[in-house]
Amino acid sequence: AMSQPFLSNLTLAGVDGRYELYISDKALRFSDTGEQNMRLIPRASIASISVCDTDISFSTANKPRVCSFTAFSTVLGAVLARRTVSSLTMSKGGLDFFTCMGAAAGMWGGLRVGCWAFREQHHVDGSYVEVQTACGKHGF
């Protein structure tokens, strides 16, 4: 009868794929789900075990919200600039220039404010375990 894995979805240092850890009174056994690949470490040969915390935190911007806000602020900047300047100038070229400048300012401001306003924090928990044996170190 197959026992339940102690840990699942592990990565082993220097080996591709995901593994499960089984612990018995004689050995630590790492195997993939199909048991095609295995690593056995006899418990009698284990000299030491080290556990290190590998948690990381980072932040990203919610890109769809930032892009939507930037598009909105670009249009708003162009419309406001055009309406403000339309009463001051009669030249179509001047009106178009200030409309483009308003759109550029709206886009720059929308991107800056959007990246600040729609920031999301991420936290990834993790650990690195290293087993020292007479044959060397094994990490997971």
C-alpha positions in Angstrom: 0.0 0.0 0.0 1.2 3.4 -1.0 1.6 5.9 1.9 0.5 9.5 1.7 3.2 12.0 0.8 4.6 14.2 3.6 5.0 17.1 1.2 3.8 17.6 -2.4 4.7 19.9 -5.3 8.4 20.2 -4.4 11.3 21.1 -6.7 14.6 19.4 -6.2 17.8 21.4 -6.7 19.4 20.5 -10.0 16.5 18.3 -11.2 13.5 19.3 -13.4 9.9 18.6 -12.5 7.8 18.4 -9.4 8.2 15.8 -6.6 6.5 14.4 -3.6 8.4 13.6 -0.3 7.7 10.3 1.5 9.2 9.7 4.9 9.7 6.2 6.3 11.7 4.9 9.2 14.5 3.9 6.8 14.7 6.7 4.1 13.5 9.9 2.6 12.1 9.2 -0.8 11.4 11.9 -3.5 9.4 10.7 -6.4 7.4 12.3 -9.2 3.7 11.5 -9.6 4.3 8.6 -12.0 7.2 7.3 -9.9 9.3 7.4 -13.0 12.0 9.5 -11.3 13.1 9.0 -7.7 15.8 10.0 -5.2 16.3 8.0 -2.1 18.3 9.3 0.9 18.8 6.6 3.7 18.0 8.2 7.1 21.2 6.6 8.6 23.3 8.6 6.1 21.8 12.0 7.0 24.4 14.1 8.9 22.3 17.4 9.1 19.3 19.2 7.8 19.1 22.9 7.2 15.9 24.9 6.7 16.0 28.4 5.2 13.1 30.9 4.7 12.8 32.1 1.2 9.7 34.3 1.4 9.6 37.2 -1.0 7.3 40.2 -1.4 6.8 42.4 -4.4 4.3 44.8 -6.0 2.9 45.1 -9.5 0.5 47.5 -11.2 -2.9 46.2 -12.4 -2.2 46.8 -16.1 -5.8 46.7 -17.4 -6.9 49.3 -14.9 -3.8 51.4 -15.5 -4.4 51.3 -19.2 -8.1 52.2 -18.9 -7.3 55.1 -16.5 -4.6 56.3 -18.8 -6.9 56.2 -21.9 -9.6 58.1 -20.0 -7.1 60.8 -18.7 -5.7 61.2 -22.2 -9.1 61.9 -23.7 -10.0 64.1 -20.8 -6.7 66.1 -21.1 -7.3 66.6 -24.9 -10.9 67.7 -24.5 -10.1 70.1 -21.6 -7.1 71.6 -23.5 -9.2 72.0 -26.7 -12.1 73.7 -24.9 -9.8 76.0 -22.9 -7.8 77.1 -26.0 -10.7 77.3 -28.5 -11.9 80.6 -27.1 -8.3 82.1 -27.2 -7.2 81.2 -30.8 -8.9 81.0 -34.2 -6.1 79.0 -35.9 -6.9 75.4 -36.5 -3.2 74.5 -36.3 -2.9 76.1 -32.9 -6.0 74.4 -31.7 -4.7 71.0 -32.8 -1.3 71.6 -31.2 -2.8 72.4 -27.8 -5.2 69.4 -28.2 -2.1 67.1 -28.7 -0.3 68.8 -25.8 -3.3 68.2 -23.5 -3.6 64.6 -24.6 0.2 64.1 -23.9 -0.1 65.7 -20.5 -3.2 63.6 -19.8 -1.5 60.4 -20.8 1.6 61.1 -18.8 -0.4 62.1 -15.7 -2.8 59.2 -16.1 0.0 56.7 -16.4 1.8 58.0 -13.3 -1.4 58.2 -11.2 -2.7 54.9 -12.5 0.5 53.1 -11.6 0.3 54.6 -8.1 -3.4 54.1 -7.5 -3.7 50.5 -8.9 -0.7 49.0 -7.1 -1.1 45.4 -5.8 1.1 43.7 -3.2 2.1 40.0 -3.6 3.7 37.7 -1.0 5.1 34.3 -1.9 5.9 31.9 1.0 8.7 29.5 0.6 11.4 27.5 2.2 14.6 25.8 1.1 15.6 22.6 2.9 19.1 21.1 2.5 20.0 17.6 3.6 23.7 17.0 4.2 24.9 13.4 3.7 28.2 11.6 3.3 27.6 11.8 -0.5 26.9 15.5 -0.6 24.1 18.0 -0.2 20.6 17.5 -1.5 18.3 20.6 -1.7 14.6 21.0 -2.0 
